[in-house]
Amino acid sequence: MNHPLSIYRGLPKPIYTLFFSTVINSVGIFVYPFLTLYLTQRLSYPPARAGLLLTIASILYVPGSLLGSKLADTIGRKRVFVPCTILMNSCYLAAGFLEGTGWVPLLVLLALFFDGMIDPAHEAMKTDVTTIENRQVSFSLIYLGHNIGFALGPIIAGMLFYRAPAWLFFGNAIAGFLSVLLVMAKIKESKPSKEVLAASREWKSGERGEEGGLIKALLTRPTLLLFALCATFFSYAYSQTLFALPLLTTALYGEAGAPLYGRMMAINGIVVVFLTPFVVTALRRFDALANITISGILYTIGFSLFAFATRSITFLLLVAVYTIGEIISATNQSYWVANNTPISHRGRFSAILPIIMGFGHAIAPIAGGAIIQYTSMNILWLTTGLAALAGTIGIALLSRATRGG
């Protein structure tokens, strides 16, 4: 605890490349955090229509993810990651030139389809280059890199939103192109060889290779499926920070709401940057599922209390509360999943499990828009807290079951 950053020494070299690539890319994540505001204020979409479009975006992510995961397990991780990243950022570049027109939502939808193809390859790549001994720390470093960039990105995007909205898209694209160039130059293809896959079928660990297709392999890992079902309650709750939270701040503060939301997202990144090494160091010796249960409790508290928040300082404090929960979840969830995923199906599991876990994320905008329209913003945040509580109870029961007690 005296030198928490020392845990990041001696990691595999590709992890450091992925870290710097993630920092660069995350500085330029301008579009998605402000997409709700862009649709409702720049393009004058009503909340329900904006929620529907975000839900469609989540649905389009699914075929992209399934296609990308199959290709990642067959032709290779890097061979999927690089061209799809270039295509995604080309969509954002085009959206910048067409800013303010009806083409922008279509280009964003296409970009998110390619994003779906990218993510399984990226997840499989970072798992390939780590071992069970250094995986949790390696994953936490990449997560830290995302938030180092994200601590700056929303502040810049908040300033651009009204002054130069086209640069939301141009900036996103430029950062994406720079980040993929680093991966192209420094990381080799990491897909395991046929010999390694054959030998892995005799392993005794959760990474033991499996024969057959995705469904057959999934049925050998029932705890992963149960975990994914519980985690979808978390994804629903967290997704409201992207959809409903900016609507809440603008409803209370008008044009000052977008800058406040930008500061909140910056606080999220700053808390992650400063606290992640301490949290990982303090909790890494404990059971991962028990840690995730703690994160669910923090989610429940943080999201529920937005129903009663009116002062800007309260918003910032609640962001800090749920962000600590996010740190604990992010540094334990992917680690536990990777350690229980067969090496033979890393790409496909990196698609199907996030799809299951992300179901809540997919329905959150349309459900949130309907709740706001037919009840109130306060009811939305109270039900969001209840969703987080349901996921917490499920993970706690799974943790107890896997410990045999």
C-alpha positions in Angstrom: 0.0 0.0 0.0 3.0 2.3 0.4 3.9 2.1 -3.3 0.7 1.0 -5.1 2.1 1.8 -8.6 4.8 -0.8 -8.1 2.2 -3.5 -9.0 2.5 -2.4 -12.6 6.2 -3.2 -12.9 7.3 -6.2 -14.9 4.1 -6.8 -16.9 4.2 -8.2 -20.5 5.4 -5.6 -23.0 2.2 -5.8 -25.1 0.2 -4.7 -22.1 2.2 -1.5 -21.9 1.5 -0.9 -25.6 -2.2 -1.6 -25.1 -2.1 0.8 -22.1 -0.7 3.7 -24.1 -3.0 2.9 -27.1 -6.0 3.0 -24.7 -4.9 6.3 -23.2 -4.7 7.9 -26.6 -8.0 6.5 -27.8 -9.8 7.4 -24.5 -8.8 11.0 -24.7 -10.8 11.2 -27.9 -14.0 9.4 -26.7 -16.1 12.5 -27.4 -19.2 11.1 -29.2 -20.8 8.4 -27.2 -20.8 10.1 -23.7 -22.6 13.1 -25.3 -24.7 11.2 -27.8 -27.9 11.6 -25.8 -27.4 15.4 -25.6 -26.4 15.6 -29.2 -29.6 13.8 -30.3 -31.9 15.7 -28.0 -30.4 19.2 -28.3 -28.6 19.4 -31.6 -31.0 17.2 -33.6 -34.1 18.0 -31.5 -35.0 14.3 -30.8 -37.5 13.8 -27.9 -36.0 11.6 -25.1 -38.0 8.5 -26.1 -36.7 8.7 -29.7 -33.2 9.3 -28.6 -33.5 6.3 -26.3 -34.8 4.2 -29.2 -31.8 5.1 -31.3 -29.4 4.2 -28.5 -31.1 0.9 -28.1 -30.8 0.3 -31.9 -27.1 1.1 -31.6 -26.8 -1.6 -28.8 -28.7 -4.1 -31.0 -26.4 -3.5 -33.9 -23.4 -4.1 -31.6 -24.5 -7.7 -31.3 -24.1 -9.0 -34.9 -20.8 -7.0 -35.1 -19.6 -8.6 -31.9 -20.5 -12.1 -33.0 -18.9 -11.7 -36.4 -15.8 -10.1 -35.0 -15.4 -12.8 -32.3 -15.7 -15.7 -34.8 -13.1 -14.0 -37.0 -10.8 -13.3 -34.0 -10.8 -17.1 -33.2 -10.2 -18.1 -36.8 -8.0 -15.5 -38.6 -6.5 -13.8 -35.6 -7.0 -10.9 -33.1 -4.9 -8.2 -34.7 -6.3 -9.0 -38.2 -9.7 -8.1 -36.9 -8.8 -5.3 -34.5 -6.8 -3.1 -36.9 -9.1 -2.9 -40.0 -12.3 -2.6 -38.0 -10.8 0.2 -35.9 -9.9 2.1 -39.0 -13.4 1.6 -40.4 -15.0 2.7 -37.1 -13.1 6.0 -37.0 -13.7 6.6 -40.7 -17.4 6.7 -39.8 -16.7 9.3 -37.2 -14.6 11.3 -39.6 -17.4 11.3 -42.1 -19.9 12.3 -39.4 -17.8 15.4 -38.7 -18.1 16.6 -42.3 -21.9 15.9 -42.2 -22.5 17.3 -38.7 -26.0 18.6 -38.1 -27.6 16.4 -40.8 -29.7 13.3 -40.6 -26.7 11.3 -41.8 -24.9 11.6 -38.4 -27.1 9.0 -36.5 -26.7 6.5 -39.3 -22.9 6.9 -39.3 -22.8 6.6 -35.5 -24.8 3.4 -35.8 -22.4 2.0 -38.4 -19.4 3.0 -36.2 -20.9 1.1 -33.2 -21.3 -2.0 -35.4 -17.6 -1.9 -36.2 -16.9 -1.2 -32.5 -18.8 -4.5 -31.8 -16.3 -6.3 -34.1 -13.3 -4.7 -32.3 -14.1 -5.5 -28.7 -13.9 -9.3 -28.7 -10.5 -9.2 -30.6 -9.2 -6.7 -28.1 -10.3 -8.7 -25.1 -8.9 -11.9 -26.5 -5.6 -10.1 -27.4 -5.1 -8.8 -23.9 -5.9 -12.2 -22.4 -3.6 -14.0 -24.8 -0.6 -11.9 -23.7 -1.2 -12.4 -19.9 -1.1 -15.3 -17.4 -3.3 -15.9 -14.4 -0.6 -14.6 -12.2 -0.3 -11.1 -13.9 -3.8 -10.9 -15.5 -5.7 -8.9 -12.8 -3.0 -6.3 -12.6 -2.5 -6.2 -16.4 -6.2 -5.7 -16.9 -6.4 -3.0 -14.3 -3.6 -1.1 -16.0 -5.5 -1.0 -19.3 -8.6 0.0 -17.4 -6.5 2.7 -15.7 -5.3 3.9 -19.1 -8.9 4.2 -20.4 -9.7 6.4 -17.4 -6.6 8.5 -17.7 -7.8 9.5 -21.1 -11.4 9.7 -20.1 -10.5 12.2 -17.3 -9.6 14.6 -20.1 -11.9 13.7 -22.9 -15.3 14.7 -21.4 -14.0 18.1 -20.3 -12.8 18.8 -23.9 -16.0 17.4 -25.4 -18.2 19.5 -23.0 -16.5 22.7 -24.3 -16.8 21.6 -27.9 -20.5 20.6 -27.6 -22.0 24.0 -28.2 -19.0 25.8 -29.8 -17.7 23.3 -32.4 -19.9 20.2 -32.4 -18.3 18.8 -35.6 -15.0 18.4 -33.6 -16.8 15.9 -31.4 -16.5 13.6 -34.4 -13.2 14.8 -35.8 -11.5 14.5 -32.4 -12.9 11.0 -31.8 -11.6 9.9 -35.2 -8.1 11.4 -34.9 -7.5 9.8 -31.5 -8.7 6.5 -32.8 -6.4 6.5 -35.8 -3.4 7.4 -33.6 -4.1 4.6 -31.2 -4.5 1.9 -33.8 -1.1 3.0 -35.4 0.5 2.1 -32.1 -1.0 -1.4 -32.1 0.0 -1.9 -35.7 3.6 -1.1 -35.0 4.2 -2.8 -31.6 1.9 -5.8 -31.1 2.2 -9.1 -33.0 -0.6 -11.5 -33.7 -1.4 -13.3 -30.4 -3.8 -16.0 -31.4 -2.7 -19.3 -29.8 -1.2 -21.9 -32.1 -2.9 -25.2 -33.0 -0.3 -27.0 -30.8 -1.2 -24.9 -27.8 -4.9 -25.3 -28.3 -4.5 -29.1 -28.6 -2.4 -29.3 -25.4 -4.9 -27.0 -23.5 -7.6 -29.7 -23.6 -5.6 -31.5 -20.8 -5.3 -28.4 -18.5 -7.0 -28.5 -15.1 -7.7 -24.8 -14.9 -10.8 -22.8 -16.0 -8.9 -21.9 -19.2 -8.9 -25.5 -20.4 -9.6 -25.7 -24.1 -12.9 -27.2 -25.4 -13.8 -28.9 -28.6 -16.9 -28.0 -30.7 -18.8 -24.8 -31.2 -19.8 -21.9 -28.9 -22.9 -23.4 -27.4 -21.2 -26.6 -26.5 -18.4 -24.7 -24.9 -20.8 -22.4 -23.0 -22.6 -25.4 -21.5 -19.3 -26.5 -19.9 -19.1 -23.2 -18.0 -22.6 -22.8 -16.3 -21.2 -20.4 -13.6 -20.1 -18.0 -16.4 -23.7 -17.9 -17.7 -25.2 -17.3 -14.3 -22.6 -14.5 -13.7 -23.5 -12.9 -17.0 -27.2 -12.9 -16.1 -26.5 -11.2 -12.8 -24.1 -8.7 -14.3 -26.8 -7.5 -16.8 -28.5 -5.7 -13.9 -25.3 -3.8 -13.3 -25.0 -2.9 -17.0 -28.6 -1.6 -17.0 -27.9 0.6 -13.9 -24.6 1.9 -15.1 -26.0 2.7 -18.6 -28.3 5.3 -17.1 -25.2 7.4 -16.4 -24.8 7.8 -20.1 -28.5 8.2 -21.0 -30.5 9.6 -18.0 -27.8 11.4 -16.1 -27.1 14.1 -18.7 -30.9 14.6 -19.1 -31.1 15.1 -15.3 -28.3 17.7 -15.2 -29.8 19.7 -18.2 -33.3 19.5 -16.7 -32.0 21.1 -13.5 -29.3 23.5 -14.8 -30.2 24.2 -18.5 -27.2 25.0 -20.7 -25.0 24.6 -17.6 -26.0 21.0 -17.4 -23.7 19.8 -20.2 -20.6 21.3 -18.7 -21.6 19.9 -15.3 -22.1 16.4 -16.9 -18.6 16.8 -18.4 -17.1 17.6 -15.0 -18.9 14.5 -13.6 -17.5 12.3 -16.2 -14.1 13.8 -15.6 -14.5 13.1 -11.8 -15.2 9.6 -12.8 -12.0 9.3 -14.7 -9.9 11.2 -12.0 -11.2 8.9 -9.2 -10.3 5.9 -11.2 -6.8 7.2 -12.0 -6.0 8.0 -8.4 -7.7 5.1 -6.6 -7.4 2.1 -8.9 -3.8 1.1 -7.8 -4.9 1.4 -4.1 -8.1 -0.6 -4.7 -6.4 -3.4 -6.6 -3.6 -3.6 -4.0 -6.1 -3.7 -1.1 -8.5 -6.2 -2.6 -6.6 -8.5 -4.9 -6.1 -11.1 -2.2 -9.8 -11.6 -1.8 -12.3 -13.6 -3.8 -13.2 -11.8 -7.0 -16.9 -12.5 -6.7 -17.0 -11.2 -3.1 -15.3 -8.0 -4.3 -17.9 -7.6 -7.1 -20.6 -7.9 -4.5 -19.1 -4.9 -2.7 -19.1 -3.0 -5.9 -22.8 -3.7 -6.3 -23.6 -2.3 -2.9 -21.8 1.0 -3.9 -23.7 1.0 -7.2 -27.0 0.7 -5.3 -26.2 3.5 -3.0 -24.8 5.9 -5.7 -27.5 5.4 -8.3 -30.5 5.5 -5.9 -29.5 8.8 -4.3 -29.5 10.6 -7.7 -33.3 10.7 -7.2 -32.8 13.2 -4.4 -29.8 15.2 -5.7 -30.2 18.9 -6.5 -26.8 20.5 -5.8 -23.8 20.2 -8.1 -21.6 19.1 -5.2 -24.0 16.2 -4.5 -23.8 15.1 -8.1 -20.0 15.0 -7.9 -19.9 13.1 -4.6 -22.3 10.5 -5.9 -20.2 10.0 -9.0 -17.2 9.3 -6.7 -19.3 6.7 -4.8 -20.4 4.7 -7.9 -17.0 5.1 -9.4 -15.3 3.3 -6.5 -17.9 0.5 -7.2 -16.9 0.7 -10.9 -13.2 0.2 -10.0 -13.9 -2.8 -7.9 -16.1 -4.3 -10.5 -13.9 -3.6 -13.5 -10.7 -5.0 -11.9 -12.4 -8.2 -10.8 -15.1 -8.9 -13.4 -12.9 -9.3 -16.5 -10.3 -11.1 -14.5 -12.7 -13.7 -13.2 -14.3 -14.2 -16.6 -11.0 -14.6 -18.3 -9.8 -17.2 -15.8 -12.9 -19.3 -16.5 -13.0 -18.9 -20.3 -11.6 -21.7 -22.5 -8.5 -20.7 -24.4 -10.0 -22.2 -27.5 -13.0 -19.9 -27.5 -11.6 -16.6 -26.1 -12.8 -14.5 -29.0 -16.3 -16.0 -29.0 -16.7 -15.9 -25.2 -15.5 -12.3 -25.4 -18.5 -11.6 -27.6 -21.3 -13.7 -26.2 -20.7 -13.0 -22.5 -20.7 -9.2 -23.0 -23.8 -9.5 -25.1 -25.6 -11.3 -22.2 -24.1 -8.9 -19.7 -24.9 -5.9 -21.9 -28.6 -6.7 -22.4 -29.3 -4.3 -19.6 -27.2 -1.7 -21.3 -29.2 -2.3 -24.5 -32.6 -1.8 -22.9 -31.6 1.0 -20.5 -32.1 3.9 -22.9 -35.5 2.9 -24.1 -36.6 1.8 -20.7 -35.2 4.9 -19.1 -36.9 7.1 -21.7 -40.2 5.4 -21.1 -39.9 5.7 -17.3 -39.1 9.4 -17.5 -41.9 10.1 -20.0 -44.6 8.2 -18.1 -43.5 8.7 -14.4 -40.6 10.9 -13.4 -36.9 11.3 -13.2 -36.9 10.4 -9.5 -38.7 7.1 -10.2 -36.1 6.3 -12.8 -33.2 6.6 -10.4 -35.0 4.7 -7.6 -35.6 1.8 -10.0 -32.1 2.0 -11.2 -30.9 1.5 -7.7 -33.2 -1.5 -7.3 -31.7 -3.0 -10.5 -28.2 -2.7 -9.0 -29.4 -4.3 -5.8 -30.9 -7.3 -7.7 -27.5 -7.9 -9.4 -25.7 -7.6 -6.1 -27.9 -10.2 -4.5 -27.3 -12.6 -7.5 -23.5 -12.2 -7.4 -23.5 -12.7 -3.6 -25.4 -16.0 -4.0 -23.1 -17.1 -6.8 -20.0 -16.3 -4.7 -21.3 -18.4 -1.8 -22.2 -21.3 -4.1 -18.7 -21.3 -5.8 -17.1 -21.4 -2.4 -19.1 -24.4 -1.5 -21.0 -22.8 1.3 
